[in-house]
């Protein structure tokens, strides 16, 4: 079971549904090299508790972190906020 994920800084894109429904995933380290997070990329990762969005994001897929019901902390740089669709964190009751 995948619990912790460190993505290498050579990766620039997290593909559509790449880690969807990895319920045992509790932490993910997104390097600054990431410029795109695909649709549903982490959807349903119910064990994920926190995430820091890299500042270089240029594309943020819909429902990227939906149904991540364990999320209690999300760090989003000001430069990225306008790129995030309103449903990116849908069905996450512990964050506002």
C-alpha positions as CSV (number, residue, x, y, z in Angstrom):
1,X,0.0,0.0,0.0
2,X,1.3,3.4,-1.0
3,X,1.5,5.7,2.1
4,X,4.0,8.4,1.3
5,X,4.9,9.8,-2.1
6,X,7.9,11.9,-3.1
7,X,7.7,13.0,-6.7
8,X,11.1,13.7,-8.2
9,X,11.9,17.3,-9.3
10,X,12.2,16.1,-12.9
11,X,8.4,15.6,-13.1
12,X,6.4,18.5,-14.5
13,X,2.9,17.0,-14.7
14,X,0.7,14.8,-12.6
15,X,-1.6,13.1,-15.1
16,X,-5.3,12.6,-15.1
17,X,-6.3,10.1,-12.3
18,X,-2.6,9.4,-11.6
19,X,-3.2,8.6,-7.9
20,X,-7.0,8.5,-7.8
21,X,-8.4,6.4,-5.0
22,X,-5.1,5.6,-3.4
23,X,-6.8,5.6,0.0
24,X,-3.7,4.7,2.0
25,X,-1.8,7.7,0.7
26,X,-1.2,10.0,3.7
27,X,1.4,12.4,2.3
28,X,2.6,13.7,-1.0
29,X,5.5,15.9,-1.7
30,X,4.9,18.0,-4.9
31,X,8.2,19.5,-6.1
32,X,8.4,23.1,-7.5
33,X,8.9,21.6,-10.9
34,X,5.2,20.6,-11.1
35,X,3.3,22.9,-13.5
36,X,0.2,20.8,-14.1
37,X,-2.1,18.7,-11.9
38,X,-4.6,16.7,-14.0
39,X,-8.3,16.1,-13.5
40,X,-9.0,13.8,-10.6
41,X,-5.2,13.4,-10.0
42,X,-5.6,12.7,-6.3
43,X,-9.4,12.3,-6.1
44,X,-10.5,9.8,-3.4
45,X,-7.2,9.8,-1.6
46,X,-9.1,9.6,1.7
47,X,-5.9,9.3,3.9
48,X,-4.2,12.4,2.5
49,X,-4.1,15.0,5.3
50,X,-2.2,17.9,3.9
51,X,-0.9,19.2,0.6
52,X,1.2,22.1,-0.6
53,X,0.5,23.3,-4.1
54,X,3.7,24.4,-6.0
55,X,3.9,28.0,-7.1
56,X,4.7,27.2,-10.7
57,X,1.3,25.5,-11.4
58,X,-0.2,26.8,-14.7
59,X,-3.0,24.2,-15.1
60,X,-5.1,22.8,-12.3
61,X,-7.6,20.1,-13.2
62,X,-11.2,19.9,-12.0
63,X,-11.8,17.6,-9.1
64,X,-8.0,17.2,-8.6
65,X,-8.4,16.7,-4.8
66,X,-12.1,15.8,-4.6
67,X,-13.2,13.3,-2.0
68,X,-9.9,13.7,0.0
69,X,-11.9,13.6,3.2
70,X,-8.9,13.5,5.4
71,X,-7.5,16.8,4.1
72,X,-7.1,19.3,7.0
73,X,-4.4,21.5,5.5
74,X,-3.9,22.9,2.0
75,X,-1.2,25.5,1.3
76,X,-1.8,27.4,-2.0
77,X,0.5,30.3,-3.1
78,X,-1.3,33.5,-4.0
79,X,0.0,33.2,-7.6
80,X,-1.9,30.0,-8.0
81,X,-5.3,30.7,-6.4
82,X,-7.0,32.0,-9.6
83,X,-6.1,28.9,-11.5
84,X,-7.9,26.5,-9.2
85,X,-11.4,25.5,-10.3
86,X,-14.1,25.8,-7.7
87,X,-14.6,22.0,-7.6
88,X,-11.0,21.1,-7.2
89,X,-11.5,20.2,-3.5
90,X,-15.1,19.1,-3.7
91,X,-16.5,16.9,-1.0
92,X,-13.7,17.7,1.5
93,X,-15.6,18.6,4.7
94,X,-12.5,19.4,6.9
95,X,-11.3,22.3,4.7
96,X,-13.1,25.5,3.7
